[in-house]
C-alpha cells in the first residue's frame, strides 16, 4: 500500500500532510510510530474509570497526534469526544466513543499494510 492509498483508506488528507512534513519517508516514520502512542489506551482507561480530567487530556493528545499526522477521521472523532469532556466534565453521550474506537482500529489495520 502506498502512503496515498493509506490516507485514502483512513479518511485522511495526504496533500495537507505532505505540505506540513517534508517527505514521505518522514511521514511514514511517524505514522508507523502511531501504534506505540499511549493516548488511545489512556483515553479508554480514563473513560472506564470515569476519570474525566485524564479523559480530557488523553483525548486532547489523541486529537493532536491524529491532526498532525493527517488522520482526519480519527482527528474529528477524537475532537468531538474531547469537546464533550472539556472542563473536565463527565461524558454524557457514550455514543461518541465507538466512532473513536472504529477510526483508531481503521488506522491500525491500514498501518499493518504499509
Short mmCIF file of the C-alpha atoms (twelve columns), coordinates in Angstrom:
data_MODEL
# 
_entry.id   MODEL 
# 
loop_
_atom_site.group_PDB 
_atom_site.id 
_atom_site.type_symbol 
_atom_site.label_atom_id 
_atom_site.label_alt_id 
_atom_site.label_comp_id 
_atom_site.label_asym_id 
_atom_site.label_seq_id 
_atom_site.Cartn_x 
_atom_site.Cartn_y 
_atom_site.Cartn_z 
_atom_site.pdbx_PDB_model_num 
ATOM 1   C CA . UNK A 1   0.000   0.000  0.000  1 
ATOM 2   C CA . UNK A 2   1.319   3.436  -0.870 1 
ATOM 3   C CA . UNK A 3   1.131   6.314  1.568  1 
ATOM 4   C CA . UNK A 4   -1.509  7.970  -0.632 1 
ATOM 5   C CA . UNK A 5   -3.591  4.752  -0.503 1 
ATOM 6   C CA . UNK A 6   -3.123  4.643  3.272  1 
ATOM 7   C CA . UNK A 7   -4.550  8.146  3.625  1 
ATOM 8   C CA . UNK A 8   -7.420  7.387  1.250  1 
ATOM 9   C CA . UNK A 9   -8.299  4.301  3.288  1 
ATOM 10  C CA . UNK A 10  -8.336  6.035  6.667  1 
ATOM 11  C CA . UNK A 11  -10.162 9.146  5.524  1 
ATOM 12  C CA . UNK A 12  -7.020  11.229 5.825  1 
ATOM 13  C CA . UNK A 13  -5.595  14.191 3.999  1 
ATOM 14  C CA . UNK A 14  -2.403  13.168 2.220  1 
ATOM 15  C CA . UNK A 15  -1.879  16.519 0.473  1 
ATOM 16  C CA . UNK A 16  -2.155  18.543 3.673  1 
ATOM 17  C CA . UNK A 17  0.155   16.146 5.500  1 
ATOM 18  C CA . UNK A 18  2.827   16.208 2.798  1 
ATOM 19  C CA . UNK A 19  2.656   20.011 2.854  1 
ATOM 20  C CA . UNK A 20  3.443   20.006 6.614  1 
ATOM 21  C CA . UNK A 21  6.072   17.282 6.688  1 
ATOM 22  C CA . UNK A 22  8.885   17.470 4.148  1 
ATOM 23  C CA . UNK A 23  8.980   13.896 2.841  1 
ATOM 24  C CA . UNK A 24  7.029   10.665 2.529  1 
ATOM 25  C CA . UNK A 25  9.802   8.893  4.436  1 
ATOM 26  C CA . UNK A 26  9.297   11.195 7.425  1 
ATOM 27  C CA . UNK A 27  5.518   10.853 7.291  1 
ATOM 28  C CA . UNK A 28  5.778   7.075  7.145  1 
ATOM 29  C CA . UNK A 29  8.253   7.093  10.046 1 
ATOM 30  C CA . UNK A 30  5.782   8.963  12.256 1 
ATOM 31  C CA . UNK A 31  2.738   7.015  11.053 1 
ATOM 32  C CA . UNK A 32  4.499   3.749  11.918 1 
ATOM 33  C CA . UNK A 33  5.075   5.087  15.453 1 
ATOM 34  C CA . UNK A 34  1.350   5.709  15.986 1 
ATOM 35  C CA . UNK A 35  0.594   2.198  17.360 1 
ATOM 36  C CA . UNK A 36  3.032   2.888  20.214 1 
ATOM 37  C CA . UNK A 37  1.355   6.152  21.199 1 
ATOM 38  C CA . UNK A 38  -0.311  5.667  24.617 1 
ATOM 39  C CA . UNK A 39  -3.085  8.267  24.272 1 
ATOM 40  C CA . UNK A 40  -5.789  5.924  22.907 1 
ATOM 41  C CA . UNK A 41  -5.304  3.382  25.715 1 
ATOM 42  C CA . UNK A 42  -5.123  6.163  28.290 1 
ATOM 43  C CA . UNK A 43  -8.415  7.502  26.972 1 
ATOM 44  C CA . UNK A 44  -10.034 4.066  27.053 1 
ATOM 45  C CA . UNK A 45  -8.874  3.501  30.644 1 
ATOM 46  C CA . UNK A 46  -9.912  7.006  31.733 1 
ATOM 47  C CA . UNK A 47  -13.412 6.582  30.318 1 
ATOM 48  C CA . UNK A 48  -13.772 3.204  32.043 1 
ATOM 49  C CA . UNK A 49  -12.623 4.749  35.345 1 
ATOM 50  C CA . UNK A 50  -14.714 7.880  34.776 1 
ATOM 51  C CA . UNK A 51  -11.565 9.942  35.266 1 
ATOM 52  C CA . UNK A 52  -12.739 12.960 33.290 1 
ATOM 53  C CA . UNK A 53  -9.586  15.010 33.714 1 
ATOM 54  C CA . UNK A 54  -7.449  12.213 32.279 1 
ATOM 55  C CA . UNK A 55  -10.089 11.552 29.600 1 
ATOM 56  C CA . UNK A 56  -9.835  15.164 28.512 1 
ATOM 57  C CA . UNK A 57  -6.025  15.147 28.438 1 
ATOM 58  C CA . UNK A 58  -5.834  11.824 26.594 1 
ATOM 59  C CA . UNK A 59  -8.497  12.780 24.046 1 
ATOM 60  C CA . UNK A 60  -6.771  16.115 23.503 1 
ATOM 61  C CA . UNK A 61  -3.448  14.356 22.907 1 
ATOM 62  C CA . UNK A 62  -5.034  11.791 20.576 1 
ATOM 63  C CA . UNK A 63  -6.736  14.588 18.677 1 
ATOM 64  C CA . UNK A 64  -3.424  16.416 18.264 1 
ATOM 65  C CA . UNK A 65  -1.498  13.349 17.134 1 
ATOM 66  C CA . UNK A 66  -4.208  12.487 14.605 1 
ATOM 67  C CA . UNK A 67  -4.357  16.046 13.312 1 
ATOM 68  C CA . UNK A 68  -0.589  16.345 12.922 1 
ATOM 69  C CA . UNK A 69  -0.455  13.055 11.015 1 
ATOM 70  C CA . UNK A 70  -3.400  13.945 8.761  1 
ATOM 71  C CA . UNK A 71  -5.613  11.168 10.143 1 
ATOM 72  C CA . UNK A 72  -8.722  13.270 9.661  1 
ATOM 73  C CA . UNK A 73  -11.421 10.744 10.561 1 
ATOM 74  C CA . UNK A 74  -9.635  9.877  13.816 1 
ATOM 75  C CA . UNK A 75  -8.983  13.558 14.475 1 
ATOM 76  C CA . UNK A 76  -12.640 14.524 14.025 1 
ATOM 77  C CA . UNK A 77  -13.992 11.751 16.251 1 
ATOM 78  C CA . UNK A 78  -11.389 12.423 18.954 1 
ATOM 79  C CA . UNK A 79  -12.075 16.171 18.765 1 
ATOM 80  C CA . UNK A 80  -15.802 15.625 19.253 1 
ATOM 81  C CA . UNK A 81  -15.172 13.452 22.307 1 
ATOM 82  C CA . UNK A 82  -12.563 15.903 23.611 1 
ATOM 83  C CA . UNK A 83  -15.063 18.757 23.411 1 
ATOM 84  C CA . UNK A 84  -17.634 16.636 25.254 1 
ATOM 85  C CA . UNK A 85  -15.346 16.093 28.267 1 
ATOM 86  C CA . UNK A 86  -13.709 19.528 28.186 1 
ATOM 87  C CA . UNK A 87  -13.897 21.187 31.561 1 
ATOM 88  C CA . UNK A 88  -13.298 18.434 32.549 1 
ATOM 89  C CA . UNK A 89  -16.835 17.160 32.740 1 
ATOM 90  C CA . UNK A 90  -18.464 13.717 32.543 1 
ATOM 91  C CA . UNK A 91  -19.108 12.153 29.161 1 
ATOM 92  C CA . UNK A 92  -22.874 12.410 28.835 1 
ATOM 93  C CA . UNK A 93  -23.106 10.897 25.346 1 
ATOM 94  C CA . UNK A 94  -21.493 7.457  25.336 1 
ATOM 95  C CA . UNK A 95  -22.173 7.163  21.606 1 
ATOM 96  C CA . UNK A 96  -19.176 9.447  20.999 1 
ATOM 97  C CA . UNK A 97  -16.710 6.711  21.999 1 
ATOM 98  C CA . UNK A 98  -17.412 3.946  19.403 1 
ATOM 99  C CA . UNK A 99  -16.510 6.168  16.414 1 
ATOM 100 C CA . UNK A 100 -13.141 6.918  18.046 1 
ATOM 101 C CA . UNK A 101 -12.543 3.188  18.514 1 
ATOM 102 C CA . UNK A 102 -13.546 2.460  14.911 1 
ATOM 103 C CA . UNK A 103 -11.293 5.192  13.497 1 
ATOM 104 C CA . UNK A 104 -8.382  4.065  15.685 1 
ATOM 105 C CA . UNK A 105 -8.800  0.434  14.613 1 
ATOM 106 C CA . UNK A 106 -9.061  1.508  10.979 1 
ATOM 107 C CA . UNK A 107 -5.743  3.363  11.275 1 
ATOM 108 C CA . UNK A 108 -4.055  0.382  12.945 1 
ATOM 109 C CA . UNK A 109 -5.311  -2.014 10.252 1 
ATOM 110 C CA . UNK A 110 -4.052  0.267  7.488  1 
ATOM 111 C CA . UNK A 111 -0.671  0.698  9.194  1 
ATOM 112 C CA . UNK A 112 -0.227  -3.072 9.189  1 
ATOM 113 C CA . UNK A 113 -0.487  -2.949 5.393  1 
ATOM 114 C CA . UNK A 114 2.080   -0.181 4.898  1 
# 
